[in-house]
């Protein structure tokens, strides 16, 4: 019952937030919505945007498959597609049952009975790499175009926050690569921290597994750059398909990653739209974007992600019994304060969900 109430609350907040954004945009610039239907659309750009976003999602599945195979776990690519689409569907839809990352972790662990911890670790590492590279791409773009010196105060603050998060992430990565941090007395102390100790211990296990495979982590990071590049180009093409005057592609390499990073807030629809709308109206890019245009671009992007997630419905229909068993197993594990690995995946999902 508590999970259902939490889901209803998330949906309610999301609807209220989008309604507020639409109302605010219509008050400031009603012609943005009035002209949307009648103005010409560049359907070719919108089709290319769909291709880019779909390719980005598929590349995340390839990245995860690469991380799983790097640990020499028996795993077929078609299974990576199946679990990947199921996870994408559950991450996107506010089903109120389990998140996509947790679903993937448990389903893979069920297939790897003798190496369950390693199976779950692949999901943990996949999310961590994707999240950090997201901030890294945004920071690189900020420094490349000098956006941290923007005359707009709010834009400068957003840039400084992104750069600070990237720097802190770099320090964390460097520390995790030091053997003394992830093993020995310090790691045992972290494992005993109340409530979150088992989560930290599982994360450290994941780091220990991959520390001797730095080339694998580098390969996954490069694929993450490709993922965020494709998503950024996709949003830029959506804007080009809907409007004549849009922010530059270079500016989108700041706007999109920073907006997507707001997905750490666990709302199915919400912060991404608000941040993209903010940047579209605040960026000093020489192109004046009207209030509401960023919101419309964000909603068009959401529609494309729903279309991609629809593939997961086909996989779900073919795996309903297995998914039901996983959901039941996960719920029982939570009620009984079950094994740490799935809980670690769930905590990571809440903290590192990508847009």
N, C-alpha and C positions, 0 to 999 in steps of 0.2 A: 504493500500500500504506500509506504514512504517513497519508493522509487517511482510509482505512478504519479504521486503528487509532485515530486521533483521534476518529472518530465513535463507535466502540465504547466508547472511554473516556468520552466525553460521556454516552452512554446509561447506562453503568454507574454513573457518579457520580450521575446523575439518579435512577436506580432506588434506589440506596443512600440517597440523601438523603430521598426520599419514604418509603422503608421505615423509616428512622430516625424521621421525623416521626410516622408512623402508630404505630410501636411506643411512642414517647415519650408520645403522646396517649392511647393505650390504657392505658398504665400509670397515668397521672394521672387519667384519667376514662374508664373502660371503657364506662360507660353511654352515652357520646356515640355510639359506633358500634353498640352493641347496640340502642338505641332508634331509630336512624336509619331502619331498614326499617319498623318498626311505627307510628311517629308519623305523624300526618296531614301531607300535603303540600298546599301551595297552588299547584296546577298553573297557575292563571291568572297568578300572579306569575312562575313559571318561564317561561311562554310569553312574557310581556312582556319578561323578561330576554333571551330569545333574540332578540326583535325589536330591542331596544336595541343589543345587541352586533353584530348583523348590520348595523344602520343605521350604527354607528360604523365598521365595516370599509368599507362602501360610501362613507362620507364621506371616508375616506382615499384612496380611488380618485379621487373627485371633486377632492380637493385636489391630487393629483398631475396629473390632467388639466388643471386650472387653471394649474398651474405650467408645464406643457409648452406649452399654447396661448399663454401669456403671452410666450413666445419666438418666437411665430409659426411653430411647427413644425407641419406637416400631421399631424394626429392625431385619430382619431375616438374618441368616447366608448366605443363598443362595444369598441374595441381597448384602451382604458384598463381596461375591466372584464376583458377576457381576460388581459392581462398582470398586472393587479392580483391576480386570483384565482390565477394561476400563481405569482406571487411570494409570496402569502400561504401557499399550499400548501407551497412549498419552504422558507419561513422556519419553518413550524411542524413539518414532518416532518424528522426527523434523517436525511436521505438520504445525507449524507456526500459530496455531489457539489458543488453550488454553492448559495449562499444565495439567498433570494428577491430581495433587492435587486440583487445582482449579475446574476441572471437577467433581471430587468426592464431593467436598464441596458444589457446587451448586446443583448437582443432589440429594444429601442427604437433603439439605435445602428445596428443592422443595417438598420433601416427609414429611418434618416436619414443616408445615406452621406456627404453633404456637410457635415453639422453634427453629427457624432458626439459631439464634446466637449460641445456644448450639450445633447444628449440625455441624456448621462450626468449632466450637472450638475443636471438636474431631479430625479434620484433623490437626489443628494447633498443638495440644498437641502431637499427634502421630508423627509428623515430628520432633518436638523439642526433644522428648525422644529418637527417633532413632538416631538423629545426636549426641546428647551428649554421649550416650552409645557407639557410634562408636569411639569417642575419648577416652572414658574411657577404652574400651577393648584394644586399641592400647597402651595407657599409661601403663596399667597393664602388658602387654607383654614386653614393653620396660624395665620396672623396673625389671621384673622377670628374664630376660636374661642379664641385665646390658648393653643394647645396647647404652645407653647414654654415655658410656665410650669408644665407638668405636674409633679405631685409624683413621678412615676415617672422615675427617672434615665435609663433606657434610652430612654424616649420622648422626653425632652428632647434627648438626644444625636442621635437620629434627626432630630428637627426642626431642630436647629442645623446638621446636615450638609446637610439639604435647603435651608435658607435660604442657607447658604454657597455651595452649588453654583449656586443661582439668581443670587446676587449676582455670582459669577465669570462666569457666562454672560452677564449683562447687560454687564459690562465688556468681555467678548470681542466681543459684538455691536456695542457702541459703537465699539470699535477697528476692527472690520472695515468699518464704514461710513465710516471716514476714508480718503480716497483714497491718502494716502501710505503706508498700511499694506499695502494690497493691490496696489500698483504701485510701480515704481521700484526703488531699490537693496535695500530690505528684502525685497521679494517675491523678487527674484533670489537673495538670500542664502538664503532659506528653501527655494527650489527646489533648492539645491545641498546641502542637508542629507543625509548618507548614509542610504540605505534608505527614509526617509520623505519625502525632498524632493519626489519626483514626486506623492506623495499631497497634500502641502501645496499644491503648485502647482495641482493640479486643484481643490482646495477654493477657492483664491483665484480661479481662473477662474470658478467658480460664483458667488462673491460679486460679482465685477466685472460679470457678466451681469445680475444682479438689482438692483444698487445704484441704478440709474436707474429701477427699477420698485418703489419702496417701497410703493405701494398694493397691488401684487401680494403682496408679503411680508406685509403687514398682513391682506389677505384670507385668505391661507393660515394665518396665525396664528389668526385668528378661527375658521376651520374646525377647527383643531387643538383649540381650546377645546371646540368641539362634540363632537369625537371623544372626548376624555377625559371630558367630562360624560356622554356616552352609556354609555361603558364603566363609569363609576362607578355610575350609576343601575342598570346591568345587574347589577353585583355586589351592590348593595344589594337588588335585587329577588330575586336568588338566595337571599340570606340570609333575606329575608322568606318566601320560598316553602318554606324548609326548617325555619326555627325561629320560635318565637313572640316571643322576646325577642332583639333584635338591636341593634347599634350604630346611632346615628342617621345619617340621610343626610348631614348636615354632617360628621360624623366620617369617613364613607366617602370624602368628598372629600379627606381627608388620607391615609387608609389605602390607597386604591386607587392613586393616582398614585405614592406613594412605593414601594409594593410593585411596581408595574409598572416603575419605573425600575431595579429590580434586574435587569431583563432585559438590561442591558449585559453581564452575565456570560453567556458563550455556552453555556448549557445549555438543551436543549429543554424540560425540566421541572425545576424546582429552586428557585432563589432566590425567585421570586414566592410559591410556596406557603409557604416558611419565613417570609418577612417578613409575609405576611398573617396567618398563624397567630400570630406574635409580637404583632402589633398587636391582634388579637382578644382576646388574653388579658391584655394590658398596658394597654389604654386605660382611663383613669379616667373612663368615660362614664356611670357610674351603672347600667349594665347589665352583669351578670356573664356573660361568654361562657365556656363550658367549654372546656378543652383539647381540641383536635381539631375544633372547629366551624369555625374559620378554614380549616383544611386541607380539610375537606369542601366548604366554599364554593368554595375555590380549585380543587379538582378538578372540581366541577360547572361552573365557568367554563371549565376546560380542555375539558370534554366539548362545551360549546357551540361553542368555537372549532374543535374538530375537525369538528363538523357543518357549520360555515361553510366550512371548508377543503375539505370534500367536493365543493363546487361546482367547486373548482379541478381535481379529478380529471377532471371532464367536459371541461374545457378542455384538460387534459393529453392525454387520449385523442385529441382532435382535432388536437393539435399535437405529437405524439410525434416526428415527424421533425425539425421545427424545433427543438424543445427538445434533442434529441440532438445536432444540429449546434452549437447554442450551447454545450452542455456540452463537446463536443470542442474547440471553438474556445477556450473559456476555459481548459481544461486545457493546451492547447498554448501559449497565451499565458503562463500561469504558468511552465511549464517553460522557456520561452525568455525569461523576464523581460519579458513582453509589454508592450503599451501601458499608459501610466499610468492612463488613465481607468477601465477596469474594475477595476484594482487599488485605485484610490481608493474605488470603490463597495464593494468587498469589505472594505476597512479600516473604512469608515464603518459597514457592516452589523455588524461585530463590536463596534463601539464604541457604536452607537446603536439596537440592536434593541429594538423596543417589545414589550410583552407581548401 
